[in-house]
Amino acid sequence: MTTYKTVLFSFNGSPRTLDRGLSLQEAQAICKHSDSSSRTCRDNTRLDRWGRDRSNPWFIGYTEE
């Protein structure tokens, strides 16, 4: 079975793996959520962890493991 991982991509940084062993549907659901982008995220915990700096935007994507 093919599994996927979610990855945090940022403008000024290296990609960082967040989750592993996901199904395609799970990975897609995470990436479709409004908190998966610095532009649309409203969760203060995620903003504190991944960045509030508008000069370093980020988003969560997925890739096959």
Backbone atoms as SQL, in Angstrom:
CREATE TABLE atoms (id INTEGER PRIMARY KEY, chain TEXT, resi INTEGER, resn TEXT, atom TEXT, x REAL, y REAL, z REAL);
INSERT INTO atoms VALUES
  (1, 'A', 1, 'MET', 'N', 0.844, -1.179, 0.000),
  (2, 'A', 1, 'MET', 'CA', 0.000, 0.000, 0.000),
  (3, 'A', 1, 'MET', 'C', 0.895, 1.251, 0.000),
  (4, 'A', 2, 'THR', 'N', 0.564, 2.196, -0.811),
  (5, 'A', 2, 'THR', 'CA', 1.292, 3.456, -0.890),
  (6, 'A', 2, 'THR', 'C', 0.895, 4.347, 0.278),
  (7, 'A', 3, 'THR', 'N', 1.883, 4.940, 0.931),
  (8, 'A', 3, 'THR', 'CA', 1.606, 5.887, 2.007),
  (9, 'A', 3, 'THR', 'C', 2.185, 7.249, 1.635),
  (10, 'A', 4, 'TYR', 'N', 1.706, 8.250, 2.342),
  (11, 'A', 4, 'TYR', 'CA', 2.067, 9.634, 2.049),
  (12, 'A', 4, 'TYR', 'C', 2.525, 10.330, 3.316),
  (13, 'A', 5, 'LYS', 'N', 3.251, 11.413, 3.139),
  (14, 'A', 5, 'LYS', 'CA', 3.664, 12.239, 4.265),
  (15, 'A', 5, 'LYS', 'C', 3.286, 13.682, 3.978),
  (16, 'A', 6, 'THR', 'N', 2.966, 14.416, 5.036),
  (17, 'A', 6, 'THR', 'CA', 2.718, 15.844, 4.881),
  (18, 'A', 6, 'THR', 'C', 4.030, 16.574, 5.153),
  (19, 'A', 7, 'VAL', 'N', 4.216, 17.663, 4.423),
  (20, 'A', 7, 'VAL', 'CA', 5.467, 18.413, 4.482),
  (21, 'A', 7, 'VAL', 'C', 5.147, 19.902, 4.608),
  (22, 'A', 8, 'LEU', 'N', 5.855, 20.563, 5.504),
  (23, 'A', 8, 'LEU', 'CA', 5.742, 22.008, 5.648),
  (24, 'A', 8, 'LEU', 'C', 6.768, 22.649, 4.721),
  (25, 'A', 9, 'PHE', 'N', 6.286, 23.423, 3.761),
  (26, 'A', 9, 'PHE', 'CA', 7.146, 24.149, 2.829),
  (27, 'A', 9, 'PHE', 'C', 7.100, 25.626, 3.201),
  (28, 'A', 10, 'SER', 'N', 8.261, 26.263, 3.259),
  (29, 'A', 10, 'SER', 'CA', 8.292, 27.693, 3.543),
  (30, 'A', 10, 'SER', 'C', 9.215, 28.392, 2.553),
  (31, 'A', 11, 'PHE', 'N', 8.975, 29.665, 2.365),
  (32, 'A', 11, 'PHE', 'CA', 9.723, 30.454, 1.389),
  (33, 'A', 11, 'PHE', 'C', 11.219, 30.495, 1.718),
  (34, 'A', 12, 'ASN', 'N', 11.540, 30.697, 2.996),
  (35, 'A', 12, 'ASN', 'CA', 12.936, 30.857, 3.410),
  (36, 'A', 12, 'ASN', 'C', 13.447, 29.692, 4.245),
  (37, 'A', 13, 'GLY', 'N', 13.033, 28.494, 3.955),
  (38, 'A', 13, 'GLY', 'CA', 13.490, 27.369, 4.758),
  (39, 'A', 13, 'GLY', 'C', 13.426, 26.055, 4.016),
  (40, 'A', 14, 'SER', 'N', 14.014, 25.052, 4.624),
  (41, 'A', 14, 'SER', 'CA', 13.989, 23.711, 4.052),
  (42, 'A', 14, 'SER', 'C', 12.660, 23.043, 4.367),
  (43, 'A', 15, 'PRO', 'N', 12.167, 22.177, 3.475),
  (44, 'A', 15, 'PRO', 'CA', 10.937, 21.435, 3.757),
  (45, 'A', 15, 'PRO', 'C', 11.106, 20.589, 5.025),
  (46, 'A', 16, 'ARG', 'N', 10.026, 20.487, 5.800),
  (47, 'A', 16, 'ARG', 'CA', 10.058, 19.727, 7.052),
  (48, 'A', 16, 'ARG', 'C', 8.886, 18.750, 7.096),
  (49, 'A', 17, 'THR', 'N', 9.166, 17.476, 7.305),
  (50, 'A', 17, 'THR', 'CA', 8.122, 16.459, 7.383),
  (51, 'A', 17, 'THR', 'C', 7.326, 16.631, 8.670),
  (52, 'A', 18, 'LEU', 'N', 5.994, 16.564, 8.539),
  (53, 'A', 18, 'LEU', 'CA', 5.106, 16.699, 9.690),
  (54, 'A', 18, 'LEU', 'C', 4.490, 15.361, 10.091),
  (55, 'A', 19, 'ASP', 'N', 3.894, 14.650, 9.157),
  (56, 'A', 19, 'ASP', 'CA', 3.203, 13.383, 9.419),
  (57, 'A', 19, 'ASP', 'C', 3.663, 12.345, 8.412),
  (58, 'A', 20, 'ARG', 'N', 3.676, 11.090, 8.830),
  (59, 'A', 20, 'ARG', 'CA', 4.054, 9.981, 7.945),
  (60, 'A', 20, 'ARG', 'C', 2.996, 8.883, 8.016),
  (61, 'A', 21, 'GLY', 'N', 3.010, 8.012, 7.004),
  (62, 'A', 21, 'GLY', 'CA', 2.132, 6.847, 7.025),
  (63, 'A', 21, 'GLY', 'C', 0.671, 7.139, 6.759),
  (64, 'A', 22, 'LEU', 'N', 0.398, 8.204, 6.055),
  (65, 'A', 22, 'LEU', 'CA', -0.982, 8.605, 5.781),
  (66, 'A', 22, 'LEU', 'C', -1.499, 7.976, 4.496),
  (67, 'A', 23, 'SER', 'N', -2.800, 7.782, 4.449),
  (68, 'A', 23, 'SER', 'CA', -3.432, 7.391, 3.191),
  (69, 'A', 23, 'SER', 'C', -3.523, 8.642, 2.320),
  (70, 'A', 24, 'LEU', 'N', -3.785, 8.455, 1.051),
  (71, 'A', 24, 'LEU', 'CA', -3.941, 9.592, 0.151),
  (72, 'A', 24, 'LEU', 'C', -5.067, 10.507, 0.634),
  (73, 'A', 25, 'GLN', 'N', -6.168, 9.924, 1.059),
  (74, 'A', 25, 'GLN', 'CA', -7.311, 10.719, 1.518),
  (75, 'A', 25, 'GLN', 'C', -6.974, 11.516, 2.774),
  (76, 'A', 26, 'GLU', 'N', -6.218, 10.917, 3.695),
  (77, 'A', 26, 'GLU', 'CA', -5.823, 11.638, 4.908),
  (78, 'A', 26, 'GLU', 'C', -4.907, 12.812, 4.567),
  (79, 'A', 27, 'ALA', 'N', -3.934, 12.582, 3.712),
  (80, 'A', 27, 'ALA', 'CA', -3.000, 13.643, 3.317),
  (81, 'A', 27, 'ALA', 'C', -3.740, 14.773, 2.611),
  (82, 'A', 28, 'GLN', 'N', -4.647, 14.434, 1.721),
  (83, 'A', 28, 'GLN', 'CA', -5.407, 15.459, 1.009),
  (84, 'A', 28, 'GLN', 'C', -6.287, 16.260, 1.957),
  (85, 'A', 29, 'ALA', 'N', -6.880, 15.598, 2.937),
  (86, 'A', 29, 'ALA', 'CA', -7.745, 16.293, 3.895),
  (87, 'A', 29, 'ALA', 'C', -6.944, 17.309, 4.710),
  (88, 'A', 30, 'ILE', 'N', -5.744, 16.940, 5.116),
  (89, 'A', 30, 'ILE', 'CA', -4.894, 17.855, 5.874),
  (90, 'A', 30, 'ILE', 'C', -4.557, 19.074, 5.017),
  (91, 'A', 31, 'CYS', 'N', -4.214, 18.840, 3.773),
  (92, 'A', 31, 'CYS', 'CA', -3.796, 19.935, 2.889),
  (93, 'A', 31, 'CYS', 'C', -4.951, 20.839, 2.463),
  (94, 'A', 32, 'LYS', 'N', -6.159, 20.323, 2.490),
  (95, 'A', 32, 'LYS', 'CA', -7.332, 21.132, 2.123),
  (96, 'A', 32, 'LYS', 'C', -7.825, 22.002, 3.273),
  (97, 'A', 33, 'HIS', 'N', -7.391, 21.705, 4.495),
  (98, 'A', 33, 'HIS', 'CA', -7.847, 22.441, 5.679),
  (99, 'A', 33, 'HIS', 'C', -7.354, 23.887, 5.610),
  (100, 'A', 34, 'SER', 'N', -8.144, 24.805, 6.109),
  (101, 'A', 34, 'SER', 'CA', -7.785, 26.233, 6.045),
  (102, 'A', 34, 'SER', 'C', -6.536, 26.570, 6.860),
  (103, 'A', 35, 'ASP', 'N', -6.172, 25.735, 7.821),
  (104, 'A', 35, 'ASP', 'CA', -4.979, 25.990, 8.620),
  (105, 'A', 35, 'ASP', 'C', -3.700, 25.480, 7.960),
  (106, 'A', 36, 'SER', 'N', -3.778, 25.049, 6.702),
  (107, 'A', 36, 'SER', 'CA', -2.606, 24.476, 6.027),
  (108, 'A', 36, 'SER', 'C', -1.806, 25.514, 5.229),
  (109, 'A', 37, 'SER', 'N', -2.088, 26.790, 5.457),
  (110, 'A', 37, 'SER', 'CA', -1.376, 27.861, 4.749),
  (111, 'A', 37, 'SER', 'C', -1.245, 29.078, 5.656),
  (112, 'A', 38, 'SER', 'N', -0.101, 29.738, 5.604),
  (113, 'A', 38, 'SER', 'CA', 0.078, 30.934, 6.431),
  (114, 'A', 38, 'SER', 'C', -0.919, 32.029, 6.068),
  (115, 'A', 39, 'ARG', 'N', -1.399, 32.013, 4.871),
  (116, 'A', 39, 'ARG', 'CA', -2.348, 33.038, 4.416),
  (117, 'A', 39, 'ARG', 'C', -3.736, 32.859, 5.034),
  (118, 'A', 40, 'THR', 'N', -4.142, 31.608, 5.252),
  (119, 'A', 40, 'THR', 'CA', -5.501, 31.340, 5.734),
  (120, 'A', 40, 'THR', 'C', -5.566, 30.773, 7.140),
  (121, 'A', 41, 'CYS', 'N', -4.430, 30.473, 7.756),
  (122, 'A', 41, 'CYS', 'CA', -4.398, 29.861, 9.088),
  (123, 'A', 41, 'CYS', 'C', -4.897, 30.837, 10.148),
  (124, 'A', 42, 'ARG', 'N', -5.747, 30.353, 11.023),
  (125, 'A', 42, 'ARG', 'CA', -6.264, 31.154, 12.136),
  (126, 'A', 42, 'ARG', 'C', -5.935, 30.515, 13.484),
  (127, 'A', 43, 'ASP', 'N', -5.249, 29.381, 13.473),
  (128, 'A', 43, 'ASP', 'CA', -4.890, 28.650, 14.688),
  (129, 'A', 43, 'ASP', 'C', -3.599, 29.247, 15.255),
  (130, 'A', 44, 'ASN', 'N', -3.689, 29.901, 16.412),
  (131, 'A', 44, 'ASN', 'CA', -2.537, 30.583, 16.991),
  (132, 'A', 44, 'ASN', 'C', -1.386, 29.644, 17.312),
  (133, 'A', 45, 'THR', 'N', -1.686, 28.413, 17.730),
  (134, 'A', 45, 'THR', 'CA', -0.632, 27.446, 18.023),
  (135, 'A', 45, 'THR', 'C', 0.171, 27.135, 16.777),
  (136, 'A', 46, 'ARG', 'N', -0.503, 26.906, 15.660),
  (137, 'A', 46, 'ARG', 'CA', 0.196, 26.621, 14.403),
  (138, 'A', 46, 'ARG', 'C', 0.955, 27.847, 13.908),
  (139, 'A', 47, 'LEU', 'N', 0.377, 29.014, 14.031),
  (140, 'A', 47, 'LEU', 'CA', 1.073, 30.236, 13.617),
  (141, 'A', 47, 'LEU', 'C', 2.330, 30.460, 14.453),
  (142, 'A', 48, 'ASP', 'N', 2.245, 30.199, 15.752),
  (143, 'A', 48, 'ASP', 'CA', 3.411, 30.342, 16.616),
  (144, 'A', 48, 'ASP', 'C', 4.495, 29.331, 16.253),
  (145, 'A', 49, 'ARG', 'N', 4.081, 28.132, 15.910),
  (146, 'A', 49, 'ARG', 'CA', 5.037, 27.057, 15.602),
  (147, 'A', 49, 'ARG', 'C', 5.670, 27.213, 14.222),
  (148, 'A', 50, 'TRP', 'N', 4.890, 27.575, 13.218),
  (149, 'A', 50, 'TRP', 'CA', 5.364, 27.576, 11.834),
  (150, 'A', 50, 'TRP', 'C', 5.642, 28.959, 11.272),
  (151, 'A', 51, 'GLY', 'N', 5.177, 29.998, 11.934),
  (152, 'A', 51, 'GLY', 'CA', 5.552, 31.340, 11.519),
  (153, 'A', 51, 'GLY', 'C', 4.413, 32.290, 11.233),
  (154, 'A', 52, 'ARG', 'N', 4.547, 33.463, 11.788),
  (155, 'A', 52, 'ARG', 'CA', 3.607, 34.557, 11.546),
  (156, 'A', 52, 'ARG', 'C', 4.204, 35.591, 10.601),
  (157, 'A', 53, 'ASP', 'N', 5.496, 35.478, 10.352),
  (158, 'A', 53, 'ASP', 'CA', 6.234, 36.435, 9.527),
  (159, 'A', 53, 'ASP', 'C', 5.721, 36.378, 8.087),
  (160, 'A', 54, 'ARG', 'N', 5.119, 37.456, 7.630),
  (161, 'A', 54, 'ARG', 'CA', 4.548, 37.494, 6.276),
  (162, 'A', 54, 'ARG', 'C', 5.621, 37.453, 5.187),
  (163, 'A', 55, 'SER', 'N', 6.888, 37.717, 5.551),
  (164, 'A', 55, 'SER', 'CA', 7.956, 37.636, 4.558),
  (165, 'A', 55, 'SER', 'C', 8.441, 36.202, 4.361),
  (166, 'A', 56, 'ASN', 'N', 7.950, 35.271, 5.191),
  (167, 'A', 56, 'ASN', 'CA', 8.305, 33.858, 5.057),
  (168, 'A', 56, 'ASN', 'C', 7.038, 33.009, 5.035),
  (169, 'A', 57, 'PRO', 'N', 6.237, 33.126, 3.977),
  (170, 'A', 57, 'PRO', 'CA', 4.997, 32.362, 3.907),
  (171, 'A', 57, 'PRO', 'C', 5.275, 30.860, 3.849),
  (172, 'A', 58, 'TRP', 'N', 4.292, 30.072, 4.309),
  (173, 'A', 58, 'TRP', 'CA', 4.422, 28.625, 4.324),
  (174, 'A', 58, 'TRP', 'C', 3.101, 27.973, 3.919),
  (175, 'A', 59, 'PHE', 'N', 3.183, 26.703, 3.548),
  (176, 'A', 59, 'PHE', 'CA', 1.994, 25.898, 3.279),
  (177, 'A', 59, 'PHE', 'C', 2.339, 24.446, 3.540),
  (178, 'A', 60, 'ILE', 'N', 1.308, 23.632, 3.738),
  (179, 'A', 60, 'ILE', 'CA', 1.486, 22.207, 3.953),
  (180, 'A', 60, 'ILE', 'C', 1.078, 21.482, 2.671),
  (181, 'A', 61, 'GLY', 'N', 1.967, 20.636, 2.196),
  (182, 'A', 61, 'GLY', 'CA', 1.721, 19.808, 1.031),
  (183, 'A', 61, 'GLY', 'C', 1.925, 18.344, 1.389),
  (184, 'A', 62, 'TYR', 'N', 1.806, 17.480, 0.421),
  (185, 'A', 62, 'TYR', 'CA', 2.055, 16.060, 0.690),
  (186, 'A', 62, 'TYR', 'C', 2.812, 15.442, -0.480),
  (187, 'A', 63, 'THR', 'N', 3.468, 14.340, -0.166),
  (188, 'A', 63, 'THR', 'CA', 4.213, 13.603, -1.168),
  (189, 'A', 63, 'THR', 'C', 4.198, 12.120, -0.810),
  (190, 'A', 64, 'GLU', 'N', 4.386, 11.307, -1.808),
  (191, 'A', 64, 'GLU', 'CA', 4.441, 9.866, -1.589),
  (192, 'A', 64, 'GLU', 'C', 5.715, 9.525, -0.827),
  (193, 'A', 65, 'GLU', 'N', 5.613, 8.584, 0.106),
  (194, 'A', 65, 'GLU', 'CA', 6.793, 8.159, 0.863),
  (195, 'A', 65, 'GLU', 'C', 7.594, 7.150, 0.072);
